[in-house]
Amino acid sequence: MRIRKGDKVKVISGRSKGVESRVVSIDREAGKVVVEGVNTVTKHIRPSQKNPQGGRLEIDKPIDMSNVQVVCEACGKAARMGARVTADGTKERFCKKCGAGNGQISKAKN
C-alpha cells in the first residue's frame, strides 16, 4: 500500500473502526503500521535502575496495513491511493476519489 510515516489514516475495521489518526511507524515486511491511539495496550514494567518505581506503560501496538485507509488532504475523505507519472516525469501518489496529488513518490528519471 502507499502509506507513509506521518500520513493521516482512518481505521476501517477492528475495535477502533472509524478512528482517524497519524501513522507513527511502518513495517513493510510484516505489513503492519503503528497508528497513534489505536490498539493501545498496557505493559507492566518491573522496577529497574532506569525506572526505579516500575509501573504500567501505555504502548501503541501495530495493526495490519489492510485495516487502514489514507485520508486525502484535498477532499478529506478516506480513499485508496494510486500512483501516476506526471508530465515532468516524477511519480506521485493520487487520490482515487478526487484525483488530487498527495505527494511525490520518486523524482524524474533523466
C-alpha positions as CSV (number, residue, x, y, z in Angstrom):
1,M,0.0,0.0,0.0
2,R,1.1,3.6,-0.5
3,I,1.2,4.6,3.2
4,R,3.9,6.8,4.6
5,K,5.0,7.8,8.1
6,G,3.1,10.9,9.1
7,D,0.1,10.2,6.9
8,K,-3.4,10.8,8.3
9,V,-5.3,7.4,8.1
10,K,-8.7,6.1,9.0
11,V,-9.1,2.7,10.6
12,I,-11.7,0.8,8.5
13,S,-12.0,-2.4,10.6
14,G,-11.4,-3.8,14.1
15,R,-12.1,-2.4,17.6
16,S,-11.0,1.1,16.7
17,K,-13.1,1.3,13.5
18,G,-13.7,4.9,12.4
19,V,-10.8,6.5,14.2
20,E,-8.6,9.0,12.2
21,S,-5.1,9.5,13.4
22,R,-1.4,9.7,12.2
23,V,0.9,6.9,11.3
24,V,3.9,6.6,13.7
25,S,5.9,3.9,12.1
26,I,5.6,1.2,9.3
27,D,7.0,-2.3,9.0
28,R,6.7,-3.1,5.3
29,E,8.0,-6.6,5.5
30,A,5.4,-7.6,8.1
31,G,2.7,-5.4,6.5
32,K,2.0,-3.6,9.8
33,V,1.6,0.1,10.8
34,V,1.5,1.8,14.2
35,V,-1.2,4.4,14.5
36,E,-1.4,7.0,17.3
37,G,-4.0,6.0,19.9
38,V,-5.1,2.8,18.1
39,N,-4.5,-0.8,19.5
40,T,-3.2,0.7,22.8
41,V,-2.1,-1.9,25.4
42,T,-0.8,-1.7,29.0
43,K,2.7,-3.0,29.6
44,H,3.7,-3.7,33.2
45,I,7.3,-2.7,33.8
46,R,9.5,-4.2,36.5
47,P,11.5,-1.8,38.7
48,S,15.0,-1.2,37.3
49,Q,17.7,1.4,37.6
50,K,16.3,3.3,34.6
51,N,12.8,3.1,36.1
52,P,13.1,2.6,39.8
53,Q,9.4,2.9,40.5
54,G,8.3,0.3,37.9
55,G,4.6,0.6,36.9
56,R,2.4,0.5,33.9
57,L,3.1,1.9,30.5
58,E,0.6,2.6,27.6
59,I,2.0,1.4,24.3
60,D,0.5,1.5,20.7
61,K,0.9,-1.9,19.0
62,P,1.0,-2.4,15.3
63,I,-2.1,-3.2,13.2
64,D,-2.4,-4.7,9.7
65,M,-1.9,-2.3,6.8
66,S,-5.1,-3.6,5.2
67,N,-7.1,-2.2,8.1
68,V,-6.3,1.4,7.4
69,Q,-7.0,3.8,4.5
70,V,-5.2,7.1,3.8
71,V,-7.3,10.3,4.3
72,C,-6.9,12.5,1.2
73,E,-5.6,16.0,2.0
74,A,-7.7,17.7,-0.7
75,C,-11.1,16.1,-0.2
76,G,-10.7,15.0,3.4
77,K,-12.2,11.5,2.8
78,A,-10.6,8.1,3.3
79,A,-9.7,6.8,-0.2
80,R,-7.4,4.4,-2.0
81,M,-4.2,5.9,-3.3
82,G,-2.8,5.3,-6.8
83,A,0.5,6.1,-8.5
84,R,0.9,8.1,-11.7
85,V,3.7,9.7,-13.7
86,T,3.3,13.5,-14.1
87,A,4.2,15.5,-17.2
88,D,7.7,16.3,-15.9
89,G,8.4,12.6,-15.2
90,T,8.0,12.4,-11.5
91,K,6.0,9.7,-9.9
92,E,3.3,10.8,-7.4
93,R,0.5,9.4,-5.2
94,F,-3.0,10.5,-6.0
95,C,-6.5,10.1,-4.5
96,K,-8.7,7.7,-6.5
97,K,-11.8,9.6,-5.4
98,C,-11.0,13.2,-6.3
99,G,-7.8,12.7,-8.4
100,A,-5.7,15.2,-6.4
101,G,-2.0,14.6,-5.9
102,N,-0.9,13.5,-2.5
103,G,2.9,13.8,-2.5
104,Q,5.8,12.7,-4.7
105,I,7.0,9.1,-4.7
106,S,10.1,9.4,-6.9
107,K,12.0,12.0,-8.9
108,A,12.1,12.2,-12.7
109,K,14.5,9.8,-14.4
110,N,16.9,11.6,-16.8
